[in-house]
Amino acid sequence: MTGLGQDGGVSDSGMPRFRRIWSTIQVGVLAAAVVFCVVMLVIGQGKLDRVYAVAAVFFGLALAGHSTYLWLLARQRR
């Protein structure tokens, strides 16, 4: 059963559909950012290695959070 909320369609869990779609998009973008940072670390950029390492950790944590949210949402739907 779905209803119409302030932000569009609302699923049975009470969460707006756009939140799942937006998290899916963010997972893709964050995965690309982590891969980019790892590649830049591997090829070596000298002075920026520390920046890429911190960015990879930050984006990796955000990726883990969004992936966990999507996993829990999918598990709840079953």
CNS distance restraints for C-alpha pairs under 8 A (distance, minus, plus):
assign (resid   1 and name CA) (resid  11 and name CA) 6.97 0.50 0.50
assign (resid   1 and name CA) (resid  12 and name CA) 5.98 0.50 0.50
assign (resid   2 and name CA) (resid   9 and name CA) 6.66 0.50 0.50
assign (resid   2 and name CA) (resid  10 and name CA) 5.61 0.50 0.50
assign (resid   2 and name CA) (resid  11 and name CA) 5.07 0.50 0.50
assign (resid   2 and name CA) (resid  12 and name CA) 6.09 0.50 0.50
assign (resid   3 and name CA) (resid   9 and name CA) 5.89 0.50 0.50
assign (resid   3 and name CA) (resid  10 and name CA) 5.27 0.50 0.50
assign (resid   3 and name CA) (resid  11 and name CA) 6.97 0.50 0.50
assign (resid   4 and name CA) (resid   8 and name CA) 5.56 0.50 0.50
assign (resid   4 and name CA) (resid   9 and name CA) 4.68 0.50 0.50
assign (resid   4 and name CA) (resid  10 and name CA) 5.74 0.50 0.50
assign (resid   5 and name CA) (resid   9 and name CA) 5.90 0.50 0.50
assign (resid   5 and name CA) (resid  10 and name CA) 5.87 0.50 0.50
assign (resid   5 and name CA) (resid  16 and name CA) 7.38 0.50 0.50
assign (resid   7 and name CA) (resid  16 and name CA) 6.51 0.50 0.50
assign (resid   7 and name CA) (resid  18 and name CA) 7.70 0.50 0.50
assign (resid   8 and name CA) (resid  16 and name CA) 6.65 0.50 0.50
assign (resid   8 and name CA) (resid  17 and name CA) 7.34 0.50 0.50
assign (resid   8 and name CA) (resid  18 and name CA) 7.56 0.50 0.50
assign (resid   9 and name CA) (resid  16 and name CA) 5.84 0.50 0.50
assign (resid   9 and name CA) (resid  17 and name CA) 5.79 0.50 0.50
assign (resid   9 and name CA) (resid  18 and name CA) 7.86 0.50 0.50
assign (resid  10 and name CA) (resid  14 and name CA) 5.72 0.50 0.50
assign (resid  10 and name CA) (resid  15 and name CA) 5.63 0.50 0.50
assign (resid  10 and name CA) (resid  16 and name CA) 4.38 0.50 0.50
assign (resid  10 and name CA) (resid  17 and name CA) 5.78 0.50 0.50
assign (resid  11 and name CA) (resid  15 and name CA) 5.82 0.50 0.50
assign (resid  11 and name CA) (resid  16 and name CA) 6.29 0.50 0.50
assign (resid  11 and name CA) (resid  17 and name CA) 6.41 0.50 0.50
assign (resid  15 and name CA) (resid  19 and name CA) 7.17 0.50 0.50
assign (resid  16 and name CA) (resid  20 and name CA) 7.55 0.50 0.50
assign (resid  17 and name CA) (resid  21 and name CA) 6.54 0.50 0.50
assign (resid  18 and name CA) (resid  22 and name CA) 5.81 0.50 0.50
assign (resid  19 and name CA) (resid  23 and name CA) 6.03 0.50 0.50
assign (resid  20 and name CA) (resid  24 and name CA) 6.19 0.50 0.50
assign (resid  20 and name CA) (resid  70 and name CA) 6.95 0.50 0.50
assign (resid  21 and name CA) (resid  25 and name CA) 6.36 0.50 0.50
assign (resid  22 and name CA) (resid  26 and name CA) 6.16 0.50 0.50
assign (resid  23 and name CA) (resid  27 and name CA) 6.09 0.50 0.50
assign (resid  23 and name CA) (resid  66 and name CA) 6.02 0.50 0.50
assign (resid  23 and name CA) (resid  70 and name CA) 7.24 0.50 0.50
assign (resid  24 and name CA) (resid  28 and name CA) 6.57 0.50 0.50
assign (resid  24 and name CA) (resid  66 and name CA) 7.82 0.50 0.50
assign (resid  24 and name CA) (resid  70 and name CA) 7.49 0.50 0.50
assign (resid  25 and name CA) (resid  29 and name CA) 6.38 0.50 0.50
assign (resid  26 and name CA) (resid  30 and name CA) 5.85 0.50 0.50
assign (resid  26 and name CA) (resid  63 and name CA) 7.85 0.50 0.50
assign (resid  26 and name CA) (resid  66 and name CA) 7.46 0.50 0.50
assign (resid  27 and name CA) (resid  31 and name CA) 5.96 0.50 0.50
assign (resid  27 and name CA) (resid  63 and name CA) 5.78 0.50 0.50
assign (resid  27 and name CA) (resid  66 and name CA) 6.26 0.50 0.50
assign (resid  27 and name CA) (resid  67 and name CA) 6.58 0.50 0.50
assign (resid  28 and name CA) (resid  32 and name CA) 6.29 0.50 0.50
assign (resid  29 and name CA) (resid  33 and name CA) 6.23 0.50 0.50
assign (resid  30 and name CA) (resid  34 and name CA) 6.15 0.50 0.50
assign (resid  30 and name CA) (resid  59 and name CA) 5.90 0.50 0.50
assign (resid  30 and name CA) (resid  60 and name CA) 7.36 0.50 0.50
assign (resid  30 and name CA) (resid  62 and name CA) 7.34 0.50 0.50
assign (resid  30 and name CA) (resid  63 and name CA) 5.71 0.50 0.50
assign (resid  31 and name CA) (resid  35 and name CA) 6.20 0.50 0.50
assign (resid  31 and name CA) (resid  59 and name CA) 7.86 0.50 0.50
assign (resid  31 and name CA) (resid  60 and name CA) 7.71 0.50 0.50
assign (resid  31 and name CA) (resid  63 and name CA) 6.69 0.50 0.50
assign (resid  32 and name CA) (resid  36 and name CA) 6.07 0.50 0.50
assign (resid  33 and name CA) (resid  37 and name CA) 6.17 0.50 0.50
assign (resid  33 and name CA) (resid  56 and name CA) 7.46 0.50 0.50
assign (resid  33 and name CA) (resid  59 and name CA) 6.83 0.50 0.50
assign (resid  34 and name CA) (resid  38 and name CA) 6.17 0.50 0.50
assign (resid  34 and name CA) (resid  55 and name CA) 7.75 0.50 0.50
assign (resid  34 and name CA) (resid  56 and name CA) 5.13 0.50 0.50
assign (resid  34 and name CA) (resid  59 and name CA) 6.00 0.50 0.50
assign (resid  34 and name CA) (resid  60 and name CA) 6.23 0.50 0.50
assign (resid  35 and name CA) (resid  39 and name CA) 6.09 0.50 0.50
assign (resid  36 and name CA) (resid  40 and name CA) 6.14 0.50 0.50
assign (resid  37 and name CA) (resid  41 and name CA) 6.16 0.50 0.50
assign (resid  37 and name CA) (resid  52 and name CA) 5.22 0.50 0.50
assign (resid  37 and name CA) (resid  53 and name CA) 7.03 0.50 0.50
assign (resid  37 and name CA) (resid  55 and name CA) 6.90 0.50 0.50
assign (resid  37 and name CA) (resid  56 and name CA) 5.49 0.50 0.50
assign (resid  38 and name CA) (resid  42 and name CA) 6.16 0.50 0.50
assign (resid  38 and name CA) (resid  52 and name CA) 7.44 0.50 0.50
assign (resid  38 and name CA) (resid  53 and name CA) 7.70 0.50 0.50
assign (resid  38 and name CA) (resid  56 and name CA) 6.78 0.50 0.50
assign (resid  39 and name CA) (resid  43 and name CA) 6.20 0.50 0.50
assign (resid  40 and name CA) (resid  44 and name CA) 5.93 0.50 0.50
assign (resid  40 and name CA) (resid  45 and name CA) 6.61 0.50 0.50
assign (resid  40 and name CA) (resid  49 and name CA) 7.72 0.50 0.50
assign (resid  40 and name CA) (resid  52 and name CA) 7.01 0.50 0.50
assign (resid  41 and name CA) (resid  45 and name CA) 6.87 0.50 0.50
assign (resid  41 and name CA) (resid  49 and name CA) 5.84 0.50 0.50
assign (resid  41 and name CA) (resid  52 and name CA) 6.43 0.50 0.50
assign (resid  41 and name CA) (resid  53 and name CA) 7.10 0.50 0.50
assign (resid  44 and name CA) (resid  49 and name CA) 6.70 0.50 0.50
assign (resid  45 and name CA) (resid  49 and name CA) 5.88 0.50 0.50
assign (resid  48 and name CA) (resid  52 and name CA) 6.31 0.50 0.50
assign (resid  49 and name CA) (resid  53 and name CA) 6.14 0.50 0.50
assign (resid  50 and name CA) (resid  54 and name CA) 6.22 0.50 0.50
assign (resid  51 and name CA) (resid  55 and name CA) 6.08 0.50 0.50
assign (resid  52 and name CA) (resid  56 and name CA) 5.94 0.50 0.50
assign (resid  53 and name CA) (resid  57 and name CA) 6.36 0.50 0.50
assign (resid  54 and name CA) (resid  58 and name CA) 6.15 0.50 0.50
assign (resid  55 and name CA) (resid  59 and name CA) 5.92 0.50 0.50
assign (resid  56 and name CA) (resid  60 and name CA) 5.75 0.50 0.50
assign (resid  57 and name CA) (resid  61 and name CA) 6.14 0.50 0.50
assign (resid  58 and name CA) (resid  62 and name CA) 6.37 0.50 0.50
assign (resid  59 and name CA) (resid  63 and name CA) 5.97 0.50 0.50
assign (resid  60 and name CA) (resid  64 and name CA) 6.12 0.50 0.50
assign (resid  61 and name CA) (resid  65 and name CA) 6.24 0.50 0.50
assign (resid  62 and name CA) (resid  66 and name CA) 6.26 0.50 0.50
assign (resid  63 and name CA) (resid  67 and name CA) 5.95 0.50 0.50
assign (resid  64 and name CA) (resid  68 and name CA) 5.98 0.50 0.50
assign (resid  65 and name CA) (resid  69 and name CA) 6.23 0.50 0.50
assign (resid  66 and name CA) (resid  70 and name CA) 6.27 0.50 0.50
assign (resid  67 and name CA) (resid  71 and name CA) 6.07 0.50 0.50
assign (resid  68 and name CA) (resid  72 and name CA) 6.04 0.50 0.50
assign (resid  69 and name CA) (resid  73 and name CA) 6.09 0.50 0.50
assign (resid  70 and name CA) (resid  74 and name CA) 6.10 0.50 0.50
assign (resid  71 and name CA) (resid  75 and name CA) 6.07 0.50 0.50
assign (resid  72 and name CA) (resid  76 and name CA) 6.05 0.50 0.50
assign (resid  73 and name CA) (resid  77 and name CA) 6.37 0.50 0.50
assign (resid  74 and name CA) (resid  78 and name CA) 6.79 0.50 0.50
